[in-house]
Amino acid sequence: MTKFSGAKIVVLTGAGISSESGLKTFRDADGLWEGNRIEDVATPEAFARQPELVHRFYNLRRQQLKTVEPNGAHLALAEFEKHHQGSFLLVTQNVDDLHERAGSKNVLHMHGELCKARCLDTGEIFSWDEDLTLSTVHPRGGNSGRLRPHICWFGEMPFFMDEIMEELSQADIFVAIGTSGLVYPAAGFVSMVPSSCRRVLLNKDDASNCSFFGEFHSGPATQTVSEFFLKG
């Protein structure tokens, strides 16, 4: 780990790292999410129009988390962070809790978290690992049906963007793992780091923004993450 000593490192993870734990990405080749159009389950308008359908969709995703465990890539990142003598920020596009369960500490979920709920009235955010329905009551008292999944839907601003931009602007090393390079703003992070920053892509396949990286290590995350961060 001495080869990274003192470096300011920003890591971005995408669906590819979680899929190796058995989590379904939910987005099929035809663009449907579990047979639903994105517009029907992943927008504020969808929730206003059909809250029962949206809750059911995210309830299924939340329950699936109980059937999977962090994999070697999650564990390798947590182990590296534990011993790294420098700044380390893990930004994830994933809404699961596998990074935290692996032991990662400095994690920002830019697209939200399945295991949290948010009050539509106050903006309060709560830990939540059970189903949400229109009958669910605010945990501190109040009306039912006023909680939504703490998820960044299409058309909403991702979370922590100011903090992420600040860290990217000072990064010595930027590493993207298991990401398609298609979803913005995350796909543009590689172009926001200083010109001197080392840009590394760890992916099974080429990403759409692969040309912006100086290094590309091909293979499953469970192999490449450990090799890059913990070996040599």
C-alpha positions as CSV (number, residue, x, y, z in Angstrom):
1,M,0.0,0.0,0.0
2,T,3.0,2.3,0.2
3,K,2.8,3.1,-3.5
4,F,-0.3,5.2,-2.7
5,S,1.2,6.8,0.5
6,G,-0.1,10.3,1.1
7,A,-2.2,10.4,-2.1
8,K,-5.6,12.0,-2.3
9,I,-7.8,9.2,-3.8
10,V,-11.3,9.4,-5.1
11,V,-13.0,6.1,-6.1
12,L,-16.3,5.8,-8.1
13,T,-18.2,2.6,-8.1
14,G,-21.1,1.5,-10.3
15,A,-23.5,-1.4,-10.7
16,G,-20.7,-3.7,-11.9
17,I,-19.3,-4.1,-8.4
18,S,-22.6,-5.0,-6.8
19,S,-23.7,-7.3,-9.6
20,E,-20.8,-9.6,-8.6
21,S,-22.6,-10.1,-5.2
22,G,-25.7,-11.3,-7.1
23,L,-27.6,-8.0,-7.0
24,K,-29.8,-7.6,-10.1
25,T,-29.3,-4.3,-11.9
26,F,-33.0,-4.2,-12.6
27,R,-32.4,-2.4,-15.9
28,D,-32.9,-4.8,-18.8
29,A,-31.4,-4.6,-22.3
30,D,-34.6,-3.1,-23.5
31,G,-34.5,-0.3,-20.9
32,L,-37.2,-1.7,-18.7
33,W,-36.7,-2.0,-14.9
34,E,-38.3,-5.3,-13.8
35,G,-40.8,-4.9,-16.6
36,N,-41.6,-1.3,-15.8
37,R,-40.7,1.8,-17.7
38,I,-38.3,4.2,-15.9
39,E,-41.0,6.8,-16.1
40,D,-43.3,4.6,-14.1
41,V,-41.0,3.8,-11.2
42,A,-38.0,6.2,-11.0
43,T,-39.3,9.7,-11.3
44,P,-41.0,12.1,-8.9
45,E,-44.0,12.2,-11.3
46,A,-44.3,8.5,-11.1
47,F,-44.4,8.6,-7.3
48,A,-47.1,11.3,-7.4
49,R,-49.1,9.3,-9.9
50,Q,-48.7,5.7,-8.7
51,P,-47.0,5.7,-5.2
52,E,-48.1,2.1,-4.6
53,L,-46.3,0.8,-7.7
54,V,-43.1,2.8,-6.9
55,H,-43.1,1.6,-3.3
56,R,-43.5,-2.0,-4.5
57,F,-40.6,-1.7,-6.9
58,Y,-38.2,-0.4,-4.2
59,N,-39.5,-2.7,-1.5
60,L,-38.4,-5.6,-3.7
61,R,-35.0,-4.1,-4.2
62,R,-34.7,-3.4,-0.4
63,Q,-35.6,-7.0,0.4
64,Q,-33.1,-8.4,-2.0
65,L,-30.3,-6.7,0.0
66,K,-31.0,-9.3,2.7
67,T,-30.0,-12.1,0.4
68,V,-26.6,-10.9,-0.6
69,E,-23.2,-10.2,1.0
70,P,-20.3,-7.9,0.1
71,N,-17.8,-9.5,-2.3
72,G,-14.1,-9.4,-2.5
73,A,-14.1,-6.0,-4.3
74,H,-16.1,-4.3,-1.5
75,L,-13.8,-5.9,1.1
76,A,-10.6,-4.9,-0.7
77,L,-11.7,-1.2,-0.8
78,A,-12.6,-1.3,2.9
79,E,-9.2,-2.9,3.7
80,F,-7.3,-0.3,1.6
81,E,-9.2,2.6,3.2
82,K,-8.4,1.3,6.7
83,H,-4.7,1.5,6.1
84,H,-4.3,4.3,3.6
85,Q,-2.0,7.1,4.7
86,G,-3.8,9.8,2.9
87,S,-7.2,11.1,1.8
88,F,-9.7,8.5,0.6
89,L,-13.3,9.1,-0.6
90,L,-15.6,6.4,-2.0
91,V,-18.4,7.8,-4.2
92,T,-20.9,5.2,-5.3
93,Q,-23.7,5.3,-7.8
94,N,-25.2,2.2,-6.1
95,V,-28.0,2.5,-3.6
96,D,-27.2,-0.7,-1.8
97,D,-25.4,-0.9,1.6
98,L,-22.6,-3.4,0.6
99,H,-19.8,-0.9,0.9
100,E,-20.8,-0.1,4.5
101,R,-21.3,-3.7,5.4
102,A,-17.8,-4.5,4.0
103,G,-16.4,-1.8,6.4
104,S,-15.9,1.3,4.2
105,K,-16.3,4.5,6.2
106,N,-16.0,7.5,4.0
107,V,-18.8,6.7,1.5
108,L,-21.1,9.1,-0.4
109,H,-24.2,7.7,-2.1
110,M,-24.8,10.2,-4.8
111,H,-28.0,8.3,-5.9
112,G,-29.4,7.7,-2.5
113,E,-29.8,4.7,-0.3
114,L,-32.3,1.9,-0.3
115,C,-32.0,1.5,3.4
116,K,-33.2,5.0,4.1
117,A,-36.6,6.8,3.9
118,R,-37.2,10.5,3.5
119,C,-40.2,12.6,4.8
120,L,-41.9,14.5,2.0
121,D,-42.9,17.2,4.5
122,T,-39.8,17.9,6.6
123,G,-37.0,16.4,4.4
124,E,-35.9,14.2,7.4
125,I,-34.0,11.1,6.5
126,F,-34.3,7.8,8.5
127,S,-32.7,4.5,8.4
128,W,-35.2,2.0,7.0
129,D,-34.9,-1.7,6.1
130,E,-38.5,-2.7,5.9
131,D,-41.2,-2.1,3.3
132,L,-42.7,1.3,2.7
133,T,-46.4,1.7,1.9
134,L,-49.0,4.4,1.9
135,S,-49.9,3.1,5.4
136,T,-46.4,3.7,6.8
137,V,-46.4,6.3,9.5
138,H,-43.6,8.8,10.2
139,P,-41.4,7.1,12.8
140,R,-41.6,10.2,15.0
141,G,-45.3,10.5,14.7
142,G,-47.4,12.2,12.0
143,N,-49.5,11.3,9.0
144,S,-49.2,8.1,7.1
145,G,-48.1,8.0,3.4
146,R,-45.6,10.9,3.7
147,L,-42.4,8.8,3.4
148,R,-40.6,8.1,0.1
149,P,-37.6,6.0,-0.7
150,H,-34.4,8.1,-0.2
151,I,-33.4,7.6,-3.8
152,C,-32.3,10.2,-6.4
153,W,-34.8,9.7,-9.2
154,F,-34.4,10.8,-12.8
155,G,-35.0,14.6,-13.0
156,E,-33.6,15.1,-9.4
157,M,-30.2,16.4,-8.4
158,P,-27.7,13.8,-7.2
159,F,-26.7,14.1,-3.6
160,F,-23.3,15.5,-2.3
161,M,-22.3,17.1,-5.6
162,D,-20.5,20.1,-4.0
163,E,-18.5,17.8,-1.8
164,I,-17.7,15.4,-4.6
165,M,-16.6,18.3,-7.0
166,E,-14.3,19.6,-4.3
167,E,-12.6,16.3,-3.8
168,L,-12.3,15.6,-7.5
169,S,-10.6,19.0,-8.0
170,Q,-7.8,18.0,-5.6
171,A,-7.5,14.3,-6.5
172,D,-4.1,12.7,-7.1
173,I,-5.7,9.4,-8.2
174,F,-9.2,8.8,-9.6
175,V,-10.4,5.2,-10.0
176,A,-13.7,4.2,-11.6
177,I,-14.9,0.6,-10.9
178,G,-17.8,-1.3,-12.5
179,T,-19.4,1.6,-14.3
180,S,-20.7,1.9,-17.9
181,G,-19.6,5.5,-18.3
182,L,-23.1,6.3,-19.6
183,V,-24.8,7.9,-16.6
184,Y,-24.1,11.6,-15.9
185,P,-22.9,13.4,-13.9
186,A,-20.8,10.5,-12.7
187,A,-19.6,9.6,-16.2
188,G,-18.1,13.1,-16.3
189,F,-16.1,12.9,-13.1
190,V,-13.0,11.6,-14.9
191,S,-12.8,14.9,-16.8
192,M,-13.1,17.0,-13.7
193,V,-9.9,16.0,-12.0
194,P,-6.6,17.9,-12.4
195,S,-4.5,17.2,-15.5
196,S,-1.8,15.6,-13.2
197,C,-4.3,13.1,-11.7
198,R,-3.8,9.5,-12.4
199,R,-7.0,8.2,-14.0
200,V,-7.7,4.4,-13.7
201,L,-10.6,2.3,-15.0
202,L,-11.3,-1.1,-13.5
203,N,-14.0,-2.7,-15.6
204,K,-15.1,-6.0,-17.2
205,D,-15.6,-4.2,-20.5
206,D,-14.8,-0.9,-22.1
207,A,-16.8,2.0,-20.7
208,S,-18.3,4.7,-22.9
209,N,-15.8,7.2,-21.4
210,C,-12.8,4.9,-21.5
211,S,-10.8,7.3,-23.7
212,F,-10.6,9.7,-20.8
213,F,-8.7,7.2,-18.6
214,G,-4.9,6.8,-18.7
215,E,-5.2,3.1,-17.5
216,F,-7.7,0.4,-18.2
217,H,-7.5,-2.9,-16.2
218,S,-10.0,-5.4,-17.6
219,G,-11.6,-8.0,-15.5
220,P,-14.2,-8.6,-12.8
221,A,-14.1,-6.2,-9.9
222,T,-13.5,-9.1,-7.5
223,Q,-10.1,-9.6,-9.2
224,T,-9.0,-6.1,-10.4
225,V,-9.8,-4.1,-7.3
226,S,-7.7,-6.4,-5.1
227,E,-4.9,-6.5,-7.6
228,F,-4.8,-2.7,-8.0
229,F,-5.2,-1.6,-4.4
230,L,-3.7,-4.4,-2.3
231,K,-1.0,-6.0,-4.4
232,G,2.3,-4.8,-5.7
